[in-house]
Structures are given as structure tokens and as C-alpha cells.
Amino acid sequence: MECDYPASKKNKLTHPMDIDCTVKEEATDAGSTNQHFHWSQWQLLDSILPTGGFAHSYGLEAGMQSRMVNRPEDLGPFVVQVLENTGSLLLPFVYCASKSPDAATWVKLDQLLEATLTNEVSRKASMSQGSALLRVAASVFTEIQTLQDLRQTFLGSKNLSFHHAPIFGLICGLVGFDHETTQRAYMFITMRDVISAATRLNLIGPLAASVLQHQVAADAERMLQKWRDRGVEAATQTAPLLDALQGCHAYMFSRLFCS
């Protein structure tokens, strides 16, 4: 049987490669720069940035050897105490440096913090992390000329200590962080480094560390709101026992961390 079917019209299928997917680039140079700064901001907080922060335990190792931190349950209150002391003592230097990210302000803040810190162990740890952060930032963020000038002019100078808090605030200001985000970022890296030290000291495991960091975040935010946007004249030590613990770190016979 012959069946004559009507000739079907030939449908033209559009191949995906034929679709014009070109996007008109209308972004201005300023917009592109702001987008680039977002990536720089995230990189500054990345743990892979080799600033030496993971070489310090913020007194946790000394606290464990002195039996002040015996169990995983003791770690949470210890971290909160570290955050309280960081907020009261160091956050003002971070804030003032980010508010005026220039060489003159940074030099004054660095010298003032050098005179403020009486704990030799924490003072050396701050100097070590700060100088490392400046070297890394100048090498990574080559588009920021101020960092290149600071590195060439001051790195190696015996008149400056390169403390971490003013350096961190300065760099955050230069890469476009606002003041509140800068201070929150400093509290975050402090919390992150203490909890990371706890995992390497085998006090808690990696999963428990992540859970603890999530739980302590509310306390960190509370400390931030309590101590944010304060001048350096308001900087104060709120945890003298923690300061004493850190000072004992150099006298321990066996130790994993520098502080």
C-alpha cells in the first residue's frame, strides 16, 4: 500500500554554538577595580596566605601544660577570653590604622603598640606576624603602590617593630575594607588561629573545631560590637591571666608553637 504523506516543512534547528552569547562590556574601569578588590579582600583572609599565624597558639599551649585548659569543654571559654582581650587591646589599633591607611599614621600606631605590649612572648609574636604580613602583602598586591613604598622604605628599619594589628588594619584599608569589616576580619582570624592550634595540639578534632568555630561566632560578634570603633587611648588589657600564660610559653621545656 502506498501512502502519500504530505511533505513536511524542513525545520531549521538553531545550534547552540550559533547563539550570540557575547556580553557587551559596559563596566567602567572603576567597577572592574572594585571587583578586583573583592578578590584581594578574600585572599587576605585566606588561611593559605603565608603570614605565620599558624605558628602561634595565643597562649593555648601554655594553658594546656599548666592544666588551665584540660578538656575540649575548656576550649570554648578560652577562645572567648582570647577574643575579649583581642578586642579590648588590639582592635583599637586595627581600627585607627584602617581609618587612616597612610605611612605616618601607621608609624605612630606601631610605636605606640610597641610601648603598650609588656608581654615579651606576645610582643615577639606580633612583630613576627606583622613583618611577614607586610612582606607577603607587598609581594601579592603589587598594584598597591603604598605597600611597595612601605616595604622599600621601612622593612629592615630598627626604629619600627611591624606589629601585626596596625599592619593588618593598614592593609585592609588599602584593599578596600570598610572599618567594621576590617575589625570583624581581625576577630575572625584570631578565632580561626586559636581553634586551629587546638586541633594541632590534639585537644579537639577537625570536625569538632568547625562546630566550635560556628558556636563561638556569636560571642565573637558580641565582642566586636563591644570594642569596635575605639581610639588607641581606650586600648586596655582585660585578661591579665592570659597575658601571664603567654609570658610563660618561653619557659616551657617542650613546645610546638612559638607563642
WORA-V793989 format. One record per backbone hydrogen bond with DSSP energy under -1.0 kcal/mol. CO is the residue of the C=O (numbers start at 1). NH is the residue of the N-H. Records with the same first field share a line. If there is no record, write none. Layout:
CO: NH + NH
This chain:
15: 18
16: 19
24: 26
28: 32
29: 33
30: 34
31: 35
32: 36
33: 37
34: 38
35: 39
36: 40
37: 41
38: 42
39: 43
40: 44
46: 49
49: 51
52: 55
53: 56
55: 258
57: 60
59: 63
60: 64
61: 65
62: 66
63: 68 + 69
64: 67
71: 74
72: 75
74: 78
75: 79
76: 80
77: 81
78: 82
79: 83
80: 84
81: 85
82: 86
83: 87
84: 88
85: 89
86: 90 + 91
88: 236
90: 94
91: 95
92: 96
93: 97
94: 98
95: 99
96: 100
100: 102
102: 106
103: 107
104: 108
105: 109
106: 110
107: 111
108: 112
109: 113
110: 114
111: 115
112: 116
113: 117
119: 123
120: 124
121: 125
122: 126
123: 127
124: 128
125: 129
126: 130
127: 131
128: 132
129: 133
130: 134
131: 135
132: 136
133: 137
134: 138
135: 139
136: 140
137: 141
140: 142
141: 144
144: 148
145: 149
146: 150
147: 151
148: 152
149: 153
150: 154
154: 157
163: 167
164: 168
165: 169
166: 170
167: 171
168: 172
169: 173
170: 174
171: 175
172: 177
178: 182
179: 183
180: 184
181: 185
182: 186
183: 187
184: 188
185: 189
186: 190
187: 191
188: 192
189: 193
190: 194
191: 195
192: 196
193: 197
194: 198
195: 199
196: 200
197: 201
198: 203
199: 202
205: 209
206: 210
207: 211
208: 212
209: 213
210: 214
211: 215
212: 216
216: 220
217: 221
218: 222
219: 223
220: 224
221: 225
222: 226
223: 227
224: 228
231: 234
232: 235
239: 243
240: 244
241: 245
242: 246
243: 247
244: 248
246: 249
248: 251
249: 252
259: 59
